[in-house]
Amino acid sequence: MQVVSTDSTLDSTDPGDFMVLVGRTARASAGHADQAVAAARAAFASWSGTPPRDRAGVLLRAAAILRRRRFELMAWEVFECGKPWREADGDVAEAIDFCEFYAREMIRLAEPARRDVPGETNAIEAISRGVVVVIPPWNFPLAIPMGMTAAALVAGNPVALKPAEQSPVIAHHLVEVFREAGLPDGALHYLPGVGEEVGRALVDHPDVDLIAFTGSRAVGLEIHRRAAEPKPGVDHFKRVIAELGGKNAVIVDDDADLDEAVVGVVKSAFGYAGQKCSACSRVIVLDGVYDAFLARLVEAARSAVVGPAADPETVVGPVIDAAAAARVRDYGRIAAAEGRVMLSVDVGPLAERGHYVGPLIVADVAPEARVAQEEIFGPVLAVLRARDLDDALRIAAATPYALTGGLYSRSPAHIDRVKREYRVGNLYINRPITGALVDRQPFGGFKLSGIGTKAGGSDYLREFLLTRTVTENTLRRGFAPEPEHADPAEDVAGL
């Protein structure tokens, strides 16, 4: 392993307290990206040639280390990314699940499919793709980078990991976990840095075979475009896995249990200050229960505690940085012009020490309004009125996203219809729309929410693998004689 020091650094501070320096890391450059890809390419033959069960063993050992360090890693998330304790615990648990699940999936996929006939054998087998670049977000600072990295590694691909600028310290611990788990040198490279510098260099590098990205729609589309452009010296199509954002809607039917719906919407909209691509940012309420639901929703959201992530009572912690806080406040002003602001929580002196923005609920929003169309990534919820279920489904579908969605209803007929017609990657009925679990609820969307891959699903590893067929004619016409070997002792004696 080679440790590289840099003249410039990245400082990671607590979003809930400007004065707390969580950690300082090196700042990689485009030159470091070139070095990392070259080292990964050099390690490809050895790592891809490692038996799949041995690669899976690294992931299982990593899962055991994550369990041992569970509370420490939770604390890193609380202070580096402002995740409340319950959210941080879920993130570490998901990272463990990814390691366990992908390890076992690789063992399953490693068995070639056989289609033999008399006189001929046919094996359909999965082989490693090559060098993988992983570019994760900060909002799930351990689970998402662990999921993408573990999938790439267990499939036999060396990885260059470019963590989010806001969470380089947690990513460092991820790399340390793999090192302790016995991952060989050259298989994983840690490149903290600025996306426009090191990230772009990795995306453009001719020796990169696959880019796994989770983040904003704008950056994801740019990566997809750049990867698709043919460049001199590139002899392959670059594969892109892009998991992007959402403008997720929950429909509240006129026969829904409103108490259950209110709790689920508040949790989905304001948990982790709405900083989840799966978060509810629109709730579409049928006319018959609109006023009653809105009144209960406002009072329930008003009781959500805003405060430091380390406080066990906190529901709405800080947003990630100053730019995020400014963006959410701007949307607050837009919301005031586009609807009726029903709740705008004043965070008071908290804003003097951290990036705090209180929950905001705006009612009577038109489906085409900006707060009903644009991903805000903060604690802002738009409430829209629908005449009936037809109207609700039309409104729900009228965005370029298709990530998560939900329905609260007690009508079997309406539930069946929504299952058929509400086209999103993850649809939840009578429960919150966040908190997908590995294997149970594989996660990912389509339209402009992503390319349709499902993280934590049975097909995800195939994205990191190529398929080849090996056919052998077994109707031999005689056998070539085996070469004769002299006795080794005689060879030694003759030296």
Buried (B, 14 or more C-beta within 10 A) or exposed (E): EEEBEBEEBBEBBBBBBEEBEBBEBBBBBBEBBBBBBBBBBEBBEBBBEBEBEEBBBBBBBBBBBBEEBBEEBBBBBBBBBBBBBBBBBBBBBBBBBBBBBBBBBBBEBBEBEEEEEEEEBBBEBBEBBBBBBBBBBBBBBBBBBBBBBBBBBBBBBBBBBBBBBBBBBBBBBBBEBBBBBEBBEBBBBBBBBBBEBBBBBBBBBEBBBBBBBBBBBEBBEBBBEBBEEEEEEBEEEBBBBBBBBBBBBBBBBBBBBBEEBBBBBBBBBBBBBBBBBBBBBBBBBBEEBBEEBBEBBBEBBBEBEBBBBBBEEBBBBBBBBEEBBEBBBEBBEBBBEBBEBBBBBEBEEBBEBBBBBBBBBBBBBBBEBBBBBBBBBBBBBBBBBBEEBEBBBBBBBEBEBBBBBBBBBEBEEBBEBBEEEBBBBBBBBBBBBBBBEBBEBBBBBBBBBBBBBBBBBEEBBBBBBBEEEEEEEEEEEEEEEEEEEEEEEEEEEEE
